[in-house]
């Protein structure tokens, strides 16, 4: 059995009560909210009424809340693939060398 995965992308603020009622009937309350409904003519008709506000995909099975949360969670950080040549690193090295030269000339100065 196929399922509609419906995601609310646009807010319903300022829209007619009828449109907001369709969103409520689909179970969509907040932006980026995701709901799953079986593929049927009834839900297809509701989706067509609010097609400008939602993003729809057809999936094989509905995901659990935990699966949706894991899918939406961003990566924990970033990976440093290689050191950049030039740019900031050269400037930092130049400042470090300059700091050493200034210390020798003037005494103790903090940058």
trRosetta pair geometry for C-beta under 8 A, 3 or more apart (Angstrom, degrees):
i j d omega theta_ij theta_ji phi_ij phi_ji
1 38 6.3 -33 164 -136 120 105
1 39 7.5 -172 177 29 76 96
2 38 7.5 105 87 -159 54 62
2 39 4.3 13 90 -6 102 135
2 58 5.4 -2 -178 -174 123 104
2 59 7.2 143 -161 73 72 34
2 60 6.8 -58 -113 -113 60 36
3 36 4.9 9 168 -172 132 103
3 37 6.7 151 -162 76 80 28
3 38 5.8 -59 -109 -103 69 42
3 39 6.5 -134 -100 -29 16 80
3 58 7.2 148 75 -157 41 57
3 59 5.3 -31 68 68 95 84
3 60 7.3 12 21 104 95 13
3 61 6.5 64 7 -150 132 14
3 62 5.1 -141 -172 -60 171 79
4 36 6.8 158 78 -153 54 51
4 37 5.0 -13 54 62 106 83
4 38 7.5 34 10 109 84 8
4 39 5.9 125 -38 -84 87 67
4 43 5.8 -166 20 135 146 135
4 44 7.8 -180 -66 -77 146 64
4 47 6.8 -119 -167 -66 155 145
4 56 5.7 -29 -164 -157 103 104
4 57 7.5 137 -161 72 53 41
4 58 6.3 -37 -100 -100 54 62
4 59 7.9 109 -141 21 8 81
5 34 6.5 -8 -175 -166 89 104
5 35 7.9 165 -154 84 46 37
5 36 5.7 -19 -101 -99 62 80
5 56 7.0 144 74 -157 54 49
5 57 4.5 -15 56 62 108 93
5 58 7.5 -174 13 -90 83 12
5 59 4.9 50 -28 -6 118 123
5 62 7.6 156 -89 -120 85 66
5 63 7.7 37 -112 9 123 104
6 26 6.1 -80 107 176 158 129
6 28 6.8 -92 122 -63 114 124
6 34 7.1 152 80 -153 48 53
6 35 5.3 -19 62 63 99 84
6 36 7.5 170 17 -89 78 28
6 37 6.6 10 -3 12 123 105
6 47 6.6 -132 -107 -106 126 107
6 54 5.3 -13 -167 -174 92 135
6 55 7.6 150 -156 75 46 47
6 56 5.4 -10 -103 -103 71 80
7 32 6.6 -11 -171 -144 102 37
7 33 7.1 164 -148 79 56 41
7 34 5.0 -17 -96 -98 82 79
7 54 6.4 144 73 -161 45 76
7 55 4.6 -16 61 57 103 96
7 56 7.8 -167 23 -73 71 36
8 12 7.9 -52 -161 -31 128 99
8 23 6.8 66 -107 -148 128 116
8 28 4.2 133 -54 -171 127 129
8 29 7.9 -158 11 49 161 27
8 30 7.0 152 73 97 137 33
8 31 5.6 -124 110 -123 99 38
8 32 6.8 -60 72 0 78 17
8 33 4.9 18 26 47 115 89
8 53 6.4 -13 -148 147 75 96
8 54 5.7 -45 -101 -102 47 81
9 31 6.9 42 -157 -152 18 89
9 32 7.5 63 -103 -72 47 52
9 53 6.5 174 55 171 74 46
9 54 6.3 141 11 -125 88 23
9 55 5.2 73 -35 -20 126 101
10 31 7.4 -54 177 -113 3 103
10 52 6.7 -28 31 129 150 76
10 53 4.3 -109 57 -133 104 69
10 54 7.9 -95 28 -47 85 39
11 31 5.7 -48 -74 -62 77 112
11 53 8.0 -116 53 -145 13 109
12 15 4.8 -81 -168 32 69 127
12 19 6.4 -175 -146 118 106 102
12 20 4.9 123 160 -100 138 83
12 23 5.4 -116 -69 11 149 163
12 53 6.7 37 -78 -143 79 153
15 19 4.3 -76 148 77 123 138
15 20 5.9 149 85 -48 103 87
15 53 8.0 -26 -65 -74 163 142
16 19 5.0 96 63 6 80 100
16 20 7.2 -150 99 -1 43 88
17 20 5.6 -58 -147 42 35 110
17 21 6.1 43 151 -28 67 105
18 21 5.5 -52 -151 31 29 117
18 22 6.9 33 151 -21 62 99
19 22 5.7 -48 -155 29 35 111
19 23 6.8 33 149 -14 64 103
19 49 7.1 -169 -119 149 69 101
19 50 6.2 124 -160 -95 87 96
19 53 7.7 120 176 -17 116 149
20 23 5.6 -52 -151 37 38 113
20 24 6.3 39 150 -20 67 104
21 24 5.5 -52 -146 37 33 112
21 25 6.3 36 153 -21 65 104
22 25 5.6 -53 -148 35 32 113
22 26 6.5 28 152 -15 64 104
22 46 5.4 172 -164 -158 99 88
22 49 4.8 -130 -135 100 164 135
22 50 5.3 180 107 -36 129 119
23 26 5.7 -57 -150 38 33 109
23 28 4.6 -81 -172 71 87 105
23 29 7.7 139 142 -80 105 31
23 50 5.9 122 -69 -106 83 164
23 53 7.1 -56 -86 108 120 150
24 27 7.6 48 -179 -74 33 22
24 28 7.5 -100 -76 56 25 62
24 29 7.5 56 -108 -87 66 72
25 46 6.2 -125 95 -135 119 142
26 35 6.2 154 153 65 83 148
26 37 7.1 -88 -149 -34 79 143
26 43 7.5 102 -115 -142 91 88
26 46 5.7 166 -69 140 103 135
26 47 7.6 103 -103 -77 138 66
26 50 7.5 -107 -8 40 148 145
26 54 7.9 -60 130 -84 168 154
27 33 7.9 -144 124 142 74 127
27 35 4.5 125 85 -109 118 157
27 37 8.0 158 21 -60 123 109
28 33 5.1 151 -145 84 71 125
28 35 6.1 -116 -68 -1 76 126
28 54 7.2 -113 -77 -96 169 116
29 33 5.7 109 47 -60 66 168
30 33 4.8 116 62 -44 70 115
32 72 7.9 99 174 -134 119 143
34 63 8.0 -4 128 60 136 115
34 68 5.4 -168 68 -146 141 141
36 59 7.4 -66 -126 55 113 123
36 62 3.5 140 119 -121 166 110
36 63 7.0 157 -50 30 140 63
37 40 7.7 -90 146 26 100 96
37 43 4.5 174 123 -124 137 153
38 43 7.0 152 74 3 54 147
39 43 7.1 -120 -134 65 27 125
39 44 7.4 43 -162 -54 67 104
39 58 6.6 30 -80 -132 127 107
40 43 5.2 85 57 16 82 97
40 44 6.8 -145 95 -7 39 93
41 44 5.5 -57 -142 39 32 115
41 45 6.2 37 158 -24 66 104
42 45 6.1 -58 -157 31 25 110
42 46 6.9 20 150 -13 61 105
43 46 5.6 -51 -148 37 39 111
43 47 6.2 43 152 -23 68 104
44 47 5.6 -53 -147 35 31 113
44 48 6.5 35 152 -22 63 104
45 48 5.7 -52 -150 32 32 113
45 49 6.9 37 151 -24 62 101
46 49 5.7 -50 -157 26 37 115
46 50 7.1 -6 159 15 66 104
47 50 6.7 -82 -153 55 31 82
47 51 6.3 66 149 -82 69 76
47 54 6.5 -101 -146 74 80 142
47 56 5.6 44 -158 -76 138 150
48 51 5.5 -5 -142 -44 35 115
50 53 4.6 -50 174 42 94 115
50 54 5.5 64 116 -6 101 112
51 54 6.7 -77 -131 49 27 89
51 56 8.0 -57 -128 -5 74 123
59 62 7.3 115 88 -86 124 37
59 63 7.6 -35 135 -27 162 91
63 67 4.0 -126 -173 91 105 126
63 68 5.1 131 108 -55 126 81
63 71 7.2 -9 180 -12 165 140
64 67 4.7 98 51 6 75 102
64 68 7.2 -139 94 -4 40 86
65 68 5.8 -55 -150 37 33 110
65 69 6.3 34 152 -21 66 107
66 69 5.6 -54 -148 36 31 113
66 70 6.4 31 155 -18 65 105
67 70 5.8 -52 -146 36 31 110
67 71 6.3 35 153 -22 63 107
68 71 5.6 -56 -149 36 31 115
68 72 6.4 19 156 -11 65 111
69 72 6.0 -64 -147 42 29 103
69 73 6.3 41 154 -39 65 102
70 73 5.7 -43 -146 15 32 118
75 78 7.5 94 107 -79 126 48
80 83 7.4 30 169 -76 114 57
83 89 6.9 58 176 -66 104 165
84 87 5.4 -21 130 41 126 137
84 88 7.4 53 81 38 131 88
84 89 6.3 162 78 -4 86 123
85 89 7.7 -80 -139 55 22 130
86 89 7.3 97 96 53 12 93
86 90 5.3 -20 -145 -13 41 133
87 90 6.4 119 56 18 33 98
87 91 7.3 -68 138 -2 38 103
88 91 5.5 -60 -151 39 37 113
88 92 6.2 37 154 -22 71 105
89 92 5.7 -52 -147 35 32 111
89 93 6.4 32 154 -17 64 106
90 93 5.7 -55 -148 38 32 111
90 94 6.2 32 153 -20 66 107
91 94 5.6 -54 -146 37 31 112
91 95 6.3 31 154 -19 65 105
92 95 5.7 -53 -147 37 31 110
92 96 6.4 33 153 -21 64 104
93 96 5.7 -53 -148 33 31 112
93 97 6.5 29 154 -15 65 105
94 97 5.8 -55 -149 38 32 109
94 98 6.1 32 153 -19 66 110
95 98 5.5 -55 -141 41 31 113
95 99 6.1 39 155 -27 65 103
95 111 6.7 -167 -180 124 107 161
96 99 5.7 -49 -148 30 29 115
96 100 6.8 30 152 -17 60 102
97 100 5.8 -55 -157 33 34 112
97 101 6.6 32 149 -17 66 105
98 101 5.6 -53 -149 36 36 112
98 102 6.3 36 153 -20 68 105
99 102 5.8 -52 -146 36 30 110
99 103 6.4 36 153 -24 62 104
99 111 5.3 -100 -103 -1 110 133
100 103 5.7 -51 -150 30 31 114
100 104 6.7 30 153 -19 62 104
101 104 5.8 -57 -155 33 33 110
101 105 6.4 22 154 -13 67 110
102 105 5.8 -61 -145 42 33 106
102 106 5.7 -14 176 20 73 114
102 109 5.4 -71 139 55 119 125
102 111 7.7 104 54 -54 152 110
103 106 7.2 -71 -123 54 17 80
103 107 7.2 -57 -161 121 52 18
103 108 6.3 22 -137 -106 88 45
103 109 6.6 -146 -87 34 59 77
106 109 5.4 22 88 -23 133 123
